[in-house]
């Protein structure tokens, strides 16, 4: 039960918003974003591992809610800089960021479920 709550909390972290908020903030400050890749991979692995026992429908619905939350936060906290977010614009880029995050979570979930089944089969 605790894992389901941890998964729910972790999944509702607005990762697409945080990704672009950090990236754009570093761009404005003319600095690199050294933790962007590491943080994104850590989030994908953690959320995917916690989703191991969740059904796919729940994972998809939670990620849709996260995408909507990220979009709303981006509208208020990230300027729509056409030069930075071209050719799609801020809102579309934030929504498109959710796709690899979701695929990564589902991939980690799939691998962990397979490993667990193999371990229990022996």
C-alpha positions as protocol buffer text, in pm:
chain_id: "A"
residue {
  index: 1
  type: UNK
  ca { x: 0 y: 0 z: 0 }
}
residue {
  index: 2
  type: UNK
  ca { x: 283 y: 239 z: 84 }
}
residue {
  index: 3
  type: UNK
  ca { x: 445 y: 175 z: -255 }
}
residue {
  index: 4
  type: UNK
  ca { x: 123 y: 276 z: -431 }
}
residue {
  index: 5
  type: UNK
  ca { x: 117 y: 606 z: -241 }
}
residue {
  index: 6
  type: UNK
  ca { x: 483 y: 667 z: -312 }
}
residue {
  index: 7
  type: UNK
  ca { x: 420 y: 593 z: -681 }
}
residue {
  index: 8
  type: UNK
  ca { x: 123 y: 830 z: -686 }
}
residue {
  index: 9
  type: UNK
  ca { x: 321 y: 1112 z: -523 }
}
residue {
  index: 10
  type: UNK
  ca { x: 624 y: 1053 z: -744 }
}
residue {
  index: 11
  type: UNK
  ca { x: 416 y: 1040 z: -1061 }
}
residue {
  index: 12
  type: UNK
  ca { x: 238 y: 1364 z: -981 }
}
residue {
  index: 13
  type: UNK
  ca { x: 569 y: 1551 z: -960 }
}
residue {
  index: 14
  type: UNK
  ca { x: 543 y: 1783 z: -1263 }
}
residue {
  index: 15
  type: UNK
  ca { x: 864 y: 1653 z: -1423 }
}
residue {
  index: 16
  type: UNK
  ca { x: 811 y: 1810 z: -1769 }
}
residue {
  index: 17
  type: UNK
  ca { x: 763 y: 2151 z: -1607 }
}
residue {
  index: 18
  type: UNK
  ca { x: 1062 y: 2109 z: -1378 }
}
residue {
  index: 19
  type: UNK
  ca { x: 1276 y: 1994 z: -1673 }
}
residue {
  index: 20
  type: UNK
  ca { x: 1201 y: 2307 z: -1875 }
}
residue {
  index: 21
  type: UNK
  ca { x: 1197 y: 2541 z: -1576 }
}
residue {
  index: 22
  type: UNK
  ca { x: 1550 y: 2432 z: -1486 }
}
residue {
  index: 23
  type: UNK
  ca { x: 1669 y: 2423 z: -1847 }
}
residue {
  index: 24
  type: UNK
  ca { x: 1529 y: 2765 z: -1936 }
}
residue {
  index: 25
  type: UNK
  ca { x: 1653 y: 2918 z: -1611 }
}
residue {
  index: 26
  type: UNK
  ca { x: 2003 y: 2795 z: -1683 }
}
residue {
  index: 27
  type: UNK
  ca { x: 1974 y: 2925 z: -2041 }
}
residue {
  index: 28
  type: UNK
  ca { x: 1875 y: 3272 z: -1916 }
}
residue {
  index: 29
  type: UNK
  ca { x: 2171 y: 3271 z: -1676 }
}
residue {
  index: 30
  type: UNK
  ca { x: 2397 y: 3153 z: -1962 }
}
residue {
  index: 31
  type: UNK
  ca { x: 2499 y: 2846 z: -1764 }
}
residue {
  index: 32
  type: UNK
  ca { x: 2501 y: 2475 z: -1838 }
}
residue {
  index: 33
  type: UNK
  ca { x: 2234 y: 2249 z: -1696 }
}
residue {
  index: 34
  type: UNK
  ca { x: 2455 y: 1972 z: -1553 }
}
residue {
  index: 35
  type: UNK
  ca { x: 2187 y: 1793 z: -1351 }
}
residue {
  index: 36
  type: UNK
  ca { x: 1924 y: 1782 z: -1624 }
}
residue {
  index: 37
  type: UNK
  ca { x: 2010 y: 1441 z: -1769 }
}
residue {
  index: 38
  type: UNK
  ca { x: 2094 y: 1278 z: -1436 }
}
residue {
  index: 39
  type: UNK
  ca { x: 1780 y: 1412 z: -1270 }
}
residue {
  index: 40
  type: UNK
  ca { x: 1559 y: 1306 z: -1560 }
}
residue {
  index: 41
  type: UNK
  ca { x: 1699 y: 954 z: -1567 }
}
residue {
  index: 42
  type: UNK
  ca { x: 1669 y: 924 z: -1189 }
}
residue {
  index: 43
  type: UNK
  ca { x: 1304 y: 1035 z: -1207 }
}
residue {
  index: 44
  type: UNK
  ca { x: 1226 y: 786 z: -1486 }
}
residue {
  index: 45
  type: UNK
  ca { x: 1389 y: 496 z: -1302 }
}
residue {
  index: 46
  type: UNK
  ca { x: 1224 y: 583 z: -969 }
}
residue {
  index: 47
  type: UNK
  ca { x: 876 y: 637 z: -1115 }
}
residue {
  index: 48
  type: UNK
  ca { x: 906 y: 324 z: -1331 }
}
residue {
  index: 49
  type: UNK
  ca { x: 1025 y: 112 z: -1039 }
}
residue {
  index: 50
  type: UNK
  ca { x: 742 y: 234 z: -820 }
}
residue {
  index: 51
  type: UNK
  ca { x: 495 y: 164 z: -1105 }
}
residue {
  index: 52
  type: UNK
  ca { x: 599 y: -203 z: -1124 }
}
residue {
  index: 53
  type: UNK
  ca { x: 283 y: -324 z: -950 }
}
residue {
  index: 54
  type: UNK
  ca { x: 48 y: -66 z: -1102 }
}
residue {
  index: 55
  type: UNK
  ca { x: -167 y: -137 z: -1406 }
}
residue {
  index: 56
  type: UNK
  ca { x: -90 y: 44 z: -1731 }
}
residue {
  index: 57
  type: UNK
  ca { x: -415 y: 240 z: -1725 }
}
residue {
  index: 58
  type: UNK
  ca { x: -329 y: 394 z: -1388 }
}
residue {
  index: 59
  type: UNK
  ca { x: 19 y: 484 z: -1510 }
}
residue {
  index: 60
  type: UNK
  ca { x: -121 y: 648 z: -1823 }
}
residue {
  index: 61
  type: UNK
  ca { x: -390 y: 843 z: -1635 }
}
residue {
  index: 62
  type: UNK
  ca { x: -146 y: 968 z: -1372 }
}
residue {
  index: 63
  type: UNK
  ca { x: 96 y: 1081 z: -1643 }
}
residue {
  index: 64
  type: UNK
  ca { x: -182 y: 1264 z: -1829 }
}
residue {
  index: 65
  type: UNK
  ca { x: -266 y: 1446 z: -1504 }
}
residue {
  index: 66
  type: UNK
  ca { x: 103 y: 1528 z: -1461 }
}
residue {
  index: 67
  type: UNK
  ca { x: 122 y: 1661 z: -1817 }
}
residue {
  index: 68
  type: UNK
  ca { x: -177 y: 1889 z: -1758 }
}
residue {
  index: 69
  type: UNK
  ca { x: -32 y: 2010 z: -1427 }
}
residue {
  index: 70
  type: UNK
  ca { x: 303 y: 2074 z: -1598 }
}
residue {
  index: 71
  type: UNK
  ca { x: 134 y: 2270 z: -1874 }
}
residue {
  index: 72
  type: UNK
  ca { x: -52 y: 2489 z: -1625 }
}
residue {
  index: 73
  type: UNK
  ca { x: 264 y: 2555 z: -1425 }
}
residue {
  index: 74
  type: UNK
  ca { x: 460 y: 2634 z: -1742 }
}
residue {
  index: 75
  type: UNK
  ca { x: 197 y: 2886 z: -1850 }
}
residue {
  index: 76
  type: UNK
  ca { x: 250 y: 3078 z: -1526 }
}
residue {
  index: 77
  type: UNK
  ca { x: 620 y: 3035 z: -1453 }
}
residue {
  index: 78
  type: UNK
  ca { x: 803 y: 2996 z: -1786 }
}
residue {
  index: 79
  type: UNK
  ca { x: 793 y: 3279 z: -2042 }
}
residue {
  index: 80
  type: UNK
  ca { x: 687 y: 3182 z: -2392 }
}
residue {
  index: 81
  type: UNK
  ca { x: 1026 y: 3255 z: -2550 }
}
residue {
  index: 82
  type: UNK
  ca { x: 973 y: 3184 z: -2919 }
}
residue {
  index: 83
  type: UNK
  ca { x: 1347 y: 3183 z: -2981 }
}
residue {
  index: 84
  type: UNK
  ca { x: 1410 y: 2912 z: -2723 }
}
residue {
  index: 85
  type: UNK
  ca { x: 1103 y: 2692 z: -2775 }
}
residue {
  index: 86
  type: UNK
  ca { x: 1091 y: 2703 z: -3152 }
}
residue {
  index: 87
  type: UNK
  ca { x: 954 y: 2560 z: -3372 }
}
residue {
  index: 88
  type: UNK
  ca { x: 667 y: 2436 z: -3153 }
}
residue {
  index: 89
  type: UNK
  ca { x: 627 y: 2686 z: -2870 }
}
residue {
  index: 90
  type: UNK
  ca { x: 646 y: 2643 z: -2495 }
}
residue {
  index: 91
  type: UNK
  ca { x: 317 y: 2461 z: -2441 }
}
residue {
  index: 92
  type: UNK
  ca { x: 371 y: 2196 z: -2708 }
}
residue {
  index: 93
  type: UNK
  ca { x: 732 y: 2138 z: -2599 }
}
residue {
  index: 94
  type: UNK
  ca { x: 625 y: 2084 z: -2238 }
}
residue {
  index: 95
  type: UNK
  ca { x: 361 y: 1833 z: -2351 }
}
residue {
  index: 96
  type: UNK
  ca { x: 605 y: 1656 z: -2586 }
}
residue {
  index: 97
  type: UNK
  ca { x: 853 y: 1618 z: -2299 }
}
residue {
  index: 98
  type: UNK
  ca { x: 601 y: 1394 z: -2125 }
}
residue {
  index: 99
  type: UNK
  ca { x: 624 y: 1133 z: -2402 }
}
residue {
  index: 100
  type: UNK
  ca { x: 983 y: 1012 z: -2338 }
}
residue {
  index: 101
  type: UNK
  ca { x: 923 y: 1033 z: -1963 }
}
residue {
  index: 102
  type: UNK
  ca { x: 617 y: 809 z: -1997 }
}
residue {
  index: 103
  type: UNK
  ca { x: 790 y: 566 z: -2234 }
}
residue {
  index: 104
  type: UNK
  ca { x: 1085 y: 544 z: -1996 }
}
residue {
  index: 105
  type: UNK
  ca { x: 861 y: 474 z: -1698 }
}
residue {
  index: 106
  type: UNK
  ca { x: 672 y: 205 z: -1888 }
}
residue {
  index: 107
  type: UNK
  ca { x: 999 y: 50 z: -2007 }
}
residue {
  index: 108
  type: UNK
  ca { x: 1143 y: 35 z: -1654 }
}
residue {
  index: 109
  type: UNK
  ca { x: 811 y: -105 z: -1529 }
}
residue {
  index: 110
  type: UNK
  ca { x: 810 y: -371 z: -1803 }
}
residue {
  index: 111
  type: UNK
  ca { x: 1170 y: -479 z: -1735 }
}
residue {
  index: 112
  type: UNK
  ca { x: 1119 y: -498 z: -1358 }
}
residue {
  index: 113
  type: UNK
  ca { x: 798 y: -700 z: -1398 }
}
residue {
  index: 114
  type: UNK
  ca { x: 979 y: -941 z: -1629 }
}
residue {
  index: 115
  type: UNK
  ca { x: 1273 y: -979 z: -1391 }
}
residue {
  index: 116
  type: UNK
  ca { x: 1036 y: -1035 z: -1099 }
}
residue {
  index: 117
  type: UNK
  ca { x: 846 y: -1305 z: -1289 }
}
residue {
  index: 118
  type: UNK
  ca { x: 1171 y: -1478 z: -1384 }
}
residue {
  index: 119
  type: UNK
  ca { x: 1290 y: -1475 z: -1024 }
}
residue {
  index: 120
  type: UNK
  ca { x: 962 y: -1620 z: -897 }
}
residue {
  index: 121
  type: UNK
  ca { x: 952 y: -1886 z: -1169 }
}
residue {
  index: 122
  type: UNK
  ca { x: 1268 y: -2050 z: -1036 }
}
